[in-house]
Amino acid sequence: MLSRAKAAFRYFSEAVPFRLGPALISTAVLVLLLLIPCPEGLTPKAWGLVAIFLTTIVAIILKVMPIGVMAMMAIVIVSLSQVTSNSSKGAITDALSSFSNPLIWLIVVAILISRGLKKTGLGSRIGLIFISLLGKRTVGIGYGLTVCELVLAPFTPSNTARGGGIVHPIMKSIASTFDSDPAKGTQGKVGTYLALVNYHANPITSAMFLTATAPNPLVVDYIARATNQGFHLTWTTWALCMLLPGLVCLLVMPLVIYLLSPPELKATPNAVEYARSELQKMGPLTPREKVMMGTFGLLLVLWANVPAMLLGPAFTLDPTVVAFVGLFILIITGTLDWDDVLSEKSAWDTLVWFGALVMMAEQLNKVGVIAWFSEGMKGAIVASGMGWEPIAAILVLVFVFSHYLFASTTAHISAMMFAFLGVGAQLIPAEYVVPFMLMMTAGSAIMMTLTHYATGTSPIIFGSGYVTMGKWWRVGFVMCVVELLIFAVIGSIWWKALGYW
């Protein structure tokens, strides 16, 4: 009997698609959370949703199963438990609601479009050009990607389109030129480092320009309302205030990541000559490369909202619509075929796992968990009797690090930012309100550094397989702290010089 039990256990351990130890830990977390009495101000169903969300995050961190399977499990549990609705039909409708979210499809289509860079060879050509210019050291290539992000940021309102749809394919092409490929287990050569630089440039540039990411105009509106129209950020004042601390962050970031995740290939002395010789072998642009370049040019013009600037707001196109237009062009011109679309597993995997996380984050807001958290935070701060300095620091830090609960910067800003700005405006002396507002502005983008689901760009880069989840979260936390310190110290000095306090 004992031998049969051992054999059954051994078979079970080998056959099931999850790691038994982490699975038991995750299950224990769920049970413990459900046994905790429901906090005052929340319904039992809302607390149940919190337990499911936190357990899913724990399971993802512990790598219980492939992330897509865990996302599907979360959908099943939300549907069966009916924590978002009073009926099974309503629950499954809620569980699948995020799959109609345009942001999700922008991510998927951006991944599909990036396949064209590899198939046509244009990505390799761009990568070789970068290597020929900056390829003597890997860190130099990192700075090249950073400059690329900075140049595109003022004109690309979608940070996902910029970092995931434009810069990331270039980064992948550069990595493949050095034979740094997750499929071969060689991602550590240069790919991991470059992927991290590719990603962490994105939140910094998003903080530097009003037009660099979608929720920034919402930040402007909230700040104006919280200060009774006393402080209003225009495009110029935003760019000027964020210029110096943003540039310092961009200067420091590739070096910090170099220390946290050093590439195996640090010096590439022959890379410049190699790149030039390969470019000669490739010859002139092929017709398919020209189509790819034209498509990217069109995408950039449309993502930058140029038609609306020239012809009026009626010609504004949603970034997801633009992405679908680009993909359709590539298909009807034969640059990509339908098999390419179907075989891009990373796109469809991202659709499932990111969609599930977005769904749970949206439902947490819908059932009142986020509002409950914000109000509780506000009440605790008011009752504490603290001085304004720790109040300002706590407000910024709690707002930024609560992004672990969100899979969308827009959702986070919509749910929490105005309440935090309002508390700050009431409790911080008038002469220091503006630097507090500017720190919150910077934090609303810097918080995107934290997780692999923090914003639309992150699942694209994480899904390419160059960076493990553990390294992503470790580097993200360190970079978040470093960037907040830079904005707090250098930013405050810069804002003082500009006369804002």
C-alpha positions, -999 to 999 in steps of 0.1 A, spaced: 0 0 0 28 24 10 47 16 -22 16 23 -43 11 56 -25 47 66 -32 43 56 -68 11 75 -71 27 106 -55 58 103 -78 35 100 -109 15 130 -97 46 151 -91 60 143 -126 27 145 -145 10 177 -132 20 210 -149 30 227 -116 56 226 -89 41 210 -59 60 229 -32 52 264 -45 17 253 -53 11 243 -16 26 276 -4 3 296 -28 -27 275 -16 -18 282 20 -16 320 13 -51 319 -2 -66 299 27 -49 323 53 -62 354 35 -97 340 33 -96 331 71 -88 367 80 -120 386 90 -132 409 62 -118 444 69 -144 470 78 -155 489 47 -152 460 23 -177 434 14 -168 397 18 -168 393 -20 -144 423 -24 -121 407 2 -123 374 -16 -112 391 -48 -83 407 -29 -73 372 -17 -75 358 -53 -54 386 -67 -27 385 -40 -25 347 -43 -21 349 -81 8 373 -76 24 350 -51 20 320 -75 35 340 -103 65 350 -82 70 314 -71 66 301 -107 40 275 -97 30 270 -134 36 288 -167 22 323 -163 -5 318 -189 -18 287 -170 -19 307 -137 -38 335 -155 -64 310 -167 -66 296 -132 -74 331 -119 -101 335 -145 -116 301 -135 -115 309 -98 -130 344 -103 -158 329 -124 -166 300 -100 -164 321 -68 -186 348 -82 -168 375 -62 -175 401 -88 -212 392 -95 -243 375 -82 -245 351 -111 -222 327 -129 -230 345 -162 -221 378 -147 -189 365 -132 -176 350 -164 -185 382 -182 -164 401 -157 -136 375 -159 -133 379 -196 -140 417 -197 -104 428 -202 -100 409 -234 -119 437 -251 -96 462 -237 -78 481 -265 -46 483 -245 -44 445 -245 -47 443 -282 -22 471 -287 3 449 -269 -6 418 -290 -5 436 -323 28 454 -314 44 420 -309 30 407 -342 43 438 -361 78 433 -345 79 399 -361 82 417 -395 115 433 -385 130 398 -380 114 383 -411 124 411 -435 159 414 -421 153 451 -414 157 446 -377 191 430 -382 201 459 -404 191 485 -378 209 465 -351 240 464 -372 239 501 -377 236 507 -340 266 483 -334 286 500 -361 281 534 -343 282 524 -306 292 487 -305 326 489 -289 310 482 -256 276 467 -246 269 496 -224 273 519 -254 246 500 -272 224 505 -241 229 542 -243 220 541 -280 186 525 -271 181 551 -244 187 579 -268 163 563 -293 136 563 -265 143 599 -257 140 611 -293 107 593 -298 91 601 -265 78 637 -272 60 624 -303 46 591 -292 17 593 -268 16 556 -263 46 544 -242 36 508 -252 39 517 -289 72 534 -284 90 510 -261 73 477 -272 65 484 -308 95 505 -320 125 502 -297 121 466 -286 123 450 -321 155 470 -326 168 457 -293 160 421 -302 177 425 -335 209 438 -318 208 409 -293 204 383 -321 234 398 -339 255 387 -309 237 353 -309 220 362 -276 188 343 -278 165 329 -249 157 299 -271 194 290 -271 199 298 -234 224 326 -244 202 355 -234 229 365 -208 254 375 -234 239 409 -241 201 403 -244 192 405 -207 211 437 -202 197 454 -233 161 442 -226 163 458 -191 177 490 -206 151 489 -233 124 487 -206 137 511 -180 142 539 -204 105 538 -211 92 550 -177 118 577 -175 109 592 -209 72 588 -200 78 611 -170 97 637 -191 70 648 -216 33 655 -213 28 637 -246 49 606 -238 22 584 -223 -16 583 -223 -25 591 -187 -2 622 -184 -30 647 -194 -51 632 -166 -23 640 -142 -24 676 -154 -61 678 -148 -58 663 -113 -30 687 -102 -50 717 -114 -81 705 -95 -62 697 -64 -45 731 -63 -78 750 -72 -62 759 -106 -32 774 -87 -7 752 -106 -13 741 -142 13 721 -161 16 730 -198 36 709 -223 65 733 -219 65 736 -181 62 698 -178 92 693 -201 112 720 -184 105 707 -148 114 671 -157 143 679 -180 173 678 -157 162 650 -133 150 630 -163 183 633 -181 202 624 -150 180 592 -147 187 584 -183 224 589 -178 225 568 -146 201 540 -155 222 520 -180 251 520 -155 230 509 -126 215 481 -146 251 472 -158 260 467 -121 227 448 -113 227 426 -144 261 427 -161 262 413 -196 285 384 -203 300 403 -233 311 436 -219 337 446 -245 331 439 -282 362 454 -299 356 436 -332 319 444 -333 321 476 -352 342 461 -380 319 430 -380 288 451 -383 302 472 -411 312 441 -431 277 425 -425 260 456 -437 281 455 -469 270 418 -474 234 427 -469 236 453 -497 208 478 -504 174 477 -489 151 450 -502 115 458 -513 102 441 -481 125 461 -459 112 493 -476 76 482 -469 86 476 -433 103 510 -431 73 527 -447 49 510 -423 69 520 -393 71 556 -406 33 556 -410 28 542 -375 51 568 -359 33 596 -377 -1 583 -366 10 575 -330 24 610 -328 -11 623 -337 2 643 -366 -30 642 -387 -50 656 -358 -24 684 -354 -27 693 -391 -64 686 -398 -81 688 -365 -92 665 -336 -116 646 -359 -86 629 -373 -73 615 -340 -68 578 -340 -66 555 -310 -31 539 -308 -47 504 -310 -64 513 -343 -31 525 -356 -14 493 -347 -41 472 -365 -37 494 -396 1 486 -395 -5 449 -391 -30 449 -419 -6 467 -443 21 441 -435 -3 412 -443 -18 426 -475 16 435 -489 29 399 -481 55 412 -457 38 390 -431 15 361 -438 -13 347 -417 8 318 -405 33 344 -390 4 358 -371 -8 324 -358 26 311 -349 37 341 -328 31 323 -295 44 351 -273 17 374 -285 -11 350 -276 5 340 -243 7 377 -234 -30 382 -243 -40 355 -218 -18 364 -188 -18 401 -191 -56 402 -198 -62 382 -166 -41 406 -145 -58 436 -160 -92 421 -153 -85 416 -116 -70 451 -112 -100 466 -129 -124 445 -107 -106 456 -75 -113 492 -85 -149 483 -95 -158 466 -62 -143 495 -41 -111 480 -28 -89 508 -42 -112 536 -29 -112 518 5 -74 517 5 -71 554 -5 -96 566 21 -80 545 48 -46 559 39 -59 594 40 -76 589 74 -44 573 89 -22 602 78 -46 629 91 -49 611 125 -12 605 128 -2 641 135 30 638 116 49 667 102 45 677 65 78 662 54 71 626 64 35 631 51 48 641 17 72 612 16 46 587 27 21 599 1 46 596 -27 59 562 -17 25 546 -10 12 559 -43 42 546 -62 45 512 -46 8 505 -46 13 500 -83 21 464 -74 -17 461 -73 -22 475 -108 -17 464 -144 -24 498 -158 -10 532 -151 -42 549 -163 -63 528 -139 -40 535 -110 -39 572 -116 -77 573 -121 -83 554 -89 -59 569 -65 -40 600 -76 -66 627 -70 -72 616 -34 -35 616 -26 -30 650 -43 -59 664 -23 -45 652 10 -11 667 1 -26 700 -9 -44 702 25 -15 691 48 16 704 31 26 741 35 16 762 5 52 770 -5 61 733 -8 29 721 -26 43 725 -61 74 703 -55 51 677 -40 29 679 -70 59 675 -93 72 645 -73 38 629 -77 39 636 -114 72 619 -117 61 590 -95 31 584 -118 55 572 -145 84 559 -124 60 533 -108 60 515 -141 95 502 -133 82 478 -107 66 447 -123 63 427 -155 26 437 -157 30 474 -147 22 489 -181 17 478 -216 54 479 -225 64 454 -198 46 423 -210 60 428 -245 96 429 -233 92 404 -205 74 380 -229 104 379 -252 121 358 -225 154 377 -220 147 385 -183 136 362 -155 108 373 -133 129 375 -102 155 397 -119 128 419 -134 113 426 -100 147 431 -82 160 455 -109 126 472 -110 125 479 -73 161 492 -72 156 514 -103 123 528 -88 142 538 -56 171 553 -75 149 573 -98 127 586 -69 159 597 -51 172 615 -82 139 633 -87 137 641 -49 172 655 -47 182 668 -81 146 676 -90 140 696 -59 172 717 -65 162 722 -102 127 732 -93 141 757 -67 163 772 -95 133 775 -117 115 794 -89 87 768 -82 93 770 -44 
